[in-house]
């Protein structure tokens, strides 16, 4: 027997004898409590020793539950008592506090200097100008719509990224949509389709068509053109986005646990309630580059000419170049491309997919921007960056490396009151945001929280425009990758993305001017298929 097993038997024996003695001598409330407690302790310990399947319970009867109790609050203990302001993941205390302060419209300044190590490897910073500028009103909107789009959309630089009804509660969706209307930005529906809560307040909507085709599918899961046309005609729907993959789990379909599937959600998605809703990894209408572009063209026609694009997390760059080749071959171009970063997102995902697949948002946007420049299509296509935007600098960095506008998801949830409990996949969100539990969702006041979404949007953009002006620029469109500086291992400040050469217009069409690794990626890409044999890639040449 272990020491703790011996201790258990001693406590149980002495405790029961003593409790029984006091109870027999005095039938008071205290003696009753002592007897019941002693018997409960003995019963629990006996179960642990003889029946429990857990090693710890058998070796440390009763005491093991203390460990389980503390472990259940490990995240909260780490967050509130141990971690400093800059070391948590995915969002540290400094970032969360900034979001909360801007959402509440309270002071967001800091005192006594930065807590950051400005000389650490890969630290990003800006060079300011001695001649700051002001940003005019005309430069604060971005028009989205290519040559084949008849209903272009004027978008804000910061918007609400894809979060589905189902993943989020009805009141959270309402608050986000009303906040989008007040802020003058759009609200992406996520792959769960359009719900009544997306439409109740008339905020601008980007309708995302996920791999499950929710909202435009037959009962057998195939695309339904008539249903798509009906929903796309809604006046709130300003753009349509085809989801190929997402940063949280590229190569894996979306997951909505059955615990979060209500009858209403099942009806909206046309899915059963009895099992997890798992979308396929591949959109059935987009199995090849040419098929994807044909689907984009089809949706643009059915929607009456609204902007249509697609969303992906960049993996093998040669596969994205396959898309570029297909655009050149077919003459079909999307109106926008949303680049999701591997550092996302709000959805549930297997650990290996979240930790090991995809490139970061900055890297992905840089690659996509240069690829489109290299094939002469950049002027026809807008790039939307999606991935971990908490501050105005995050927004600026993404636009500097090639994005036209930016989507934010988790920080918009924080504006609603999210506390980063990381229980989004459990239906037990403590803030009532990522849950379908009506007892929890009723805590969200739609009007109050929509104001906080608007405040976060307004204050982040205000600081963004001031930051751009501090660099001597009068238009965010003038931001370039070399304006973001990265601290190298030897302590020097070098332009971000400098290890992959930027491309000049049409450079990929003239192989002699592409350089490595672009030329190798281009040679391996194909307009007819996505998969590319990855036998060998040369290390890119540094352009410091």
N, C-alpha and C positions, 0 to 999 in steps of 0.2 A: 504493500500500500504506500501511496505517496504521502508526504507530510500533510497536504491539504485534505486528503481523504481522512486521515487520522484526526485532524482538527475538526472536520465536519462531524464525525461520529461523537467526539467528545462534547462539542457544542450541542448537538442534538440530544444526547443522553442527559447531560447536566441541565440543559435548558428545559427539556420536557419534565424532568423530575421536579425542578424548582418551580416551573409554572404550575404544574399540577398541585404541588404542595400549597402555594399561595392561593390557588383557586379553591382548594378544599377548605382552607382555613378562613377565607374571606371571599364571599361571592360579590366582589365589587367590579365596577367597570374596568379598572386597571388590571385586575387579575384575569378577567375574561379576555382582554386584549392580549395579555402576555401569553395565555394558553393558546389562543388562536394563532398568534404569530409563531410560537414555537412549533406547533403542529404543521403550519404551512411551510416553515423552514425545513422541517424533517421530510415532508412529502416531496418538496421540490428537489431536495438533495438526493432522496431515494430514486426519484425519476432520473436525475442526472447520472447517478452511479450505475443503474441497472438497465435503463431504457434509452436514454438520449443517444442519437447517432453521432454527436459531436465529441471529438477528442477532448477539447478543453473542458466541457461539462463533466466528462467522466473523471478527468484528472483533478479538476478544481470545482467540485460541486458547489452550487449556489454562487460562489465568488465569481465564476466566469461571467455571470450576467452583468457585473459591473463593467467588464471589458466591452461587452456588446452595447451597453448603454452609452458609454463614452464614445465608441466608434460611430454610433448613429448620429452624433453631433460633431464629428471630426471636422467637417467642412466649416461649420459655424465657429467652432473653437479656433481653427486656423485663421479664418477671416477676421474675427473680431479681437482676438487676443494675441496672436503670434506674428502674422505677416505684417511687414511694414508697408508703407504707402506705395512702393514701386515694385514689389516682387511677386504679386499674385498673378494667376492665369485663370481665364483668358483676359479678363480686365482687372487691372490692379485698383487699389483704393483711390489713387489719384485720378484715374480715368473715370471711375464710377462717381466720385464726388463732383467732378467737373460736369458730368451729365446731369446729376441731380440738381446742382446749383443753377445751371442754365435752364433746366426745365421749370424750376420754381421761381426763376427770375430774381435770384438773390446774388449777392456778391460772389464772383468766381475768381477773384485775384488771389495770389499767394504772397506771403511775406518772407523776408529773410533769405531770399535766394533759392535757387533750384536744388532739389534733392538728387538730381541725376548726375551720373558720372559722365561729364562731357567728353572725356577722352577714352571711353570704352570702345571696344571694337564694334564696328557696324552702327555706331550712333549716327542718326540722321539729323541734319541741321540745314539752315539756310544762310546765304549771304545777303545781308540787307543792303539797301541803297541809301546814299546821303541825300537823295532827292525823292522822297515818298510821293505817291500819287493817290488820287481818289478814283474809285470805280464808278462809272456812270450807270444810270439805270438801264440803258440799252444793253449793257454788257452783263446783265444779271440773269438773263434767260438764254436757253440753248434750244434752237429749233431742231426737231427730230423728224426726219422724213426724206427719203432718197428720191431719185428721179421718177420712180414709179408710184410714189405715194401721193395721193390727192388730198389727204387730210392730215397735214403735218401738225405736230404738237409742240407747243412752247413749254419746255421743261425747266424746273428749278435746278440749281447746281446740287442740291441735296434733297433726296426723296426717301420714301419708306420702302424698304426692301421686302422681298417675298416672305410672307408668314401666313400660313393657311388658317381658315376657320376649321377647327378640328385640332390643330396644333395649339391655337390660341382660342380663348373663350369668346363668346359672342360679344360681350361688353368690351373686351380688349380690341376686337375688330372694329366695333363702333367708334371707340375712342380714337383709334388710329385714323380711321377714315374722316371723322369730323376734324381731327387735328390737321390732316392733309388739306382739307378744304380751307381751314382758317389760315394755314401756312402758305398756301399757294403752291403745293407740290403734289406729286402723285403717290398713290398707295398701291403697291403690287399685291395681288390677291394671294400669291403662292399657288402651289399646284392643286389645292383643295377646291378650286373653282370659285365662282361668284355666289355669295350667300346673300340673304336679305340684309344682313348687317353691313355688307359692303355698299349697299345701295341706299340705305335709310337716310344718309346725310348728304348725298350727292357729291361726295369728294371724287376727284379724278382717279380713275382706276387703270392700272395695267393688268390685263387679264393674262395670267400665266397658264399655258397649256402644258401640263406635266406629262411624264411618260405614261401615266395611267389615263390620260385624256379625259380627266374629270370635267364634267360640265359640257362635254361635246362628244359623248360616246354612247354607243348602244349598250344594251344589257350584256352583250357578248364581249364588250371591251373595244370594239372597232370604232373608228372615227365616224361621227354623224354630222355631215355637212349642214343639214337643215337646223339642227340644234345649235351648232356653232354660229351659224348666220343669225339666228334669233338672239343669242346672247351678245354677239359682237355688235349688234345694232343698238344696244343700250347706249343712251347718250353719255353715261358716266364712263364707259369704256373708251379710253383715248388711244391705247396701244395694245398690241398682243405680243406676248413673249412665249416662244417655244422653249421649254426646258430640256436640255440634253443631259446635263449633269449639274451637281451643286458641290460647293467647296467642302461641306461637311462630310460627304461620302461620294466622291466621284467613282463611277463604275458600279454604283449600288442604287437601287430604287428608293424612293421615299418610304418612310415607315410611320404609320399612325397606329399606336398600340390599341387593341380592342377596348381597353379600359376607357379610352377617350372617345369611342365611337358611339354617338347617340343616334336615335332614330332619324333626327333631322339631318345629321351629317351623312348618314347612310343614304338618305333620299337624295341629297344634293349631289353626292358622288356616284350614286348608283352602285353601291357596294353592300355586301352583307355585314351584319353587326357581330356575327359569331366568331370572327377571327381578325387578327391584325390586318390592316390595310397596307399591303406591300406593293408598291408600284414596280413595274419591270425596270431593269437597268437600262434598257434601250427603248427609245420612243419608236413604236411600230411603224410610224410614218416617216422615219428619218434614219433608215438603216445604212444609207450611203451618202456621201456629200451631195450628189446630184438629187437624190430623193429628198434630202433636207431642204434644198433650195426650191425644189418643185412644190414642197409643202408650204414653204414661206409664201411663194407666189400665189398658191391656191387660197391661203388664209387672207392675203391682202385683197384678193378679188372678192371673196365672200364677205369680207368686212366692209366693203365699199370704199377701199382705198386708205384705210387707217395704217399707221406705221406698224410693221411686223418685224420682229427680230428673234434672236435666239440667245439662250443663256448656257454657258458652259464653264467648267473649271478646266484650265489648260493643263494638259499632261505632256505627251510627246509633241514637240513643236512641229514636227513633220506632218502630223495628222491635221493640225490647223492649216498648214500650207496646202493640204489636200482640199480643204474647203475653198481656199483662195483659187486653186486651179479650177475647181468646179465653177466658181463664179465667173472666171474668165471664159470657160468653155460654154456655159449656158447663157451668159449675159444677165443672169439673175443675181441681184445683190439684196441682202437684208437691209432694213432701214437702221438697225442698230444691233450691236452685239454686247451682251452683258457678260462681263468676265468676273466670275466668282473666285474668291481666294481660298486656298486650303485652310486658312485660319478660321473660316466660318464653321458653324453657323448655329441656328436655333434648333435644328432638327435632331432627332435621335439617330445615332449611327454606330456601327461596330467600331471598337477602339482602333483596330488596325487601319481601317479606312480613314478615320479622322486624323490619325497621327502620321500616316505614311504615304498617302496618295495626294497627287496634285501639287501645283506650284502656288506660291503666295500671290496675293492680289497684285502687288506691285510688279512682280516678275511676269505674271500673266498679262497684265495690261501692257507692259513694255514690249513683250513678244508680239501680242496681237497688233498693237499700233505699228510696230516696225514691219510686220508682215504685210499689212494693208498698204503701207507706204511703198514697200518694195514691189507690189504688183500694180500700183497706180490706182487703187480703189479707196484710199483713205478719205477723200473728199465726199464720197457717196455714203459713207457709213459712220454713224456715231458709235462711240464706245462708252459703255456704262460700267463703272467699277463697283464691285460689291464685295465687301470684306473688312470687318473690324474698323469702323470709323467712329471714334469717340470725340475727337477734337478737330479744330479747324486745320491743324497741321496735317492730320490724317487725310482730310479732304484735299488739301493742297498737294500733298505728295502723290496721290492717285491721279490727279489732273496733270501734274507735272510730267509723269511718265507716259501720258498718252490718253487718259480718259477725258471725255467731254463732260460727263456728270457722274454723280456718285449716289449709290443706294446704301442705306444703313438699316440694320434690323435689330440687333441686340440692344443698341443704345436707345432705339425708339422704345423698346420694351422697358428699359430702365427709366425712360421718361414717364412711363405709365406706373412705375413703382417696383419693377423687378429688382430683386436683391441678390441676384446671381447665386441662388441656392443650388443650381444645377440639378433640379428635379423635373425638368421640362417633359421628360419621357415617362413620368410616373403617375400623372393626373393628380399630384399632390402639391402643386405650386402654391407656396405660402402667400403669394400676392394676388392670387385669383386670375393670373394672366394666362399661363400655359396649362389650363385645366378645363374640364367640362363639368366640374363639381359645382352645382348651383349655389351651395352654401358658401363657396369660396369666391365665385365670380361676382356675387352681388356686392362685394366690397369695392368694386370699381365704379366710381362716379364718372360717367361718360363725359359730362361737361367739364368737370374739373381736370380730368386726365387729358382731354383733348387740348385744353389750354396749355398744359405742360408740354405736350408734343409740339404745339405751335411755338412755345417759348424756346425749347431746345433748338428747333429748326432755325428760328430767327436769330438767336444769339450765336449759334455756331456759324451761320453765314455772315453775320456782322463781323465777327472776329476773322473769318476767312478773307473777306474783302479787305479788311485792314492789313492782314498779313501779306496779301498780294500787293497792296499799295506800298507796304514797307520795302518791297523788293524793287520799287521803281517802275512797276507795271500798272497800266490803267485798264487792263482787261485780262481776266483769268485765262483766256484762250492763248495768251502769249507765254504761258508757263511752259518750260522745256525740261527734259530729264536732267540736263547738266546743272540746273539750278538747285537740285537737291544734292547735298554733299554727304558722303558716307565716310566715317572714320575708319581707315584701314588699320591693319595689324601693326604697321610701322609708325602709326600716329599721324599719317598724312590725311588730308581731306581730299577725296576723289569723287568725281561725279557718279551718281548711282547708275547701275546698269553698265558700267564701263567694261565689264568682262565679256559682254556680247555686243559686237559692233552695231551701232545704229545704221539703218539702211537709208539710202537716198531714193527718191522717187524712181520707180520702175527698175530698181537695181536687180531684183530677182528675175526680171525678164531678160536681162543682159548678164548672164552667168559670170562673166569676167569681173564684174563690179560688185558681186554679192559678198565674196569673202567667206571665210569659215566662221561659224559652222553653218551659216545660212545656205550656202551652196549645197552642202551635203544633205541638209534637211529637204531642200527643194528637189534634189534628184531622187530622193526616196519617196516623195509624196505622189499621190495619185488621185485624180478627180473621181475615180470609180469606186474607191474603197477607203475606209478610215484606217484600218490596221496597216502599220508600217513595220517592216522588218528592221529591228534595231541592232544590226550586227556590230557596228562600230561608229562612233562619232569622235572626231578630233576635238581636242580641247580648244575652246574659243581663244582667239588672240586678244590680249589685253590692249585697250586703247587709252590707257591712262594719259 
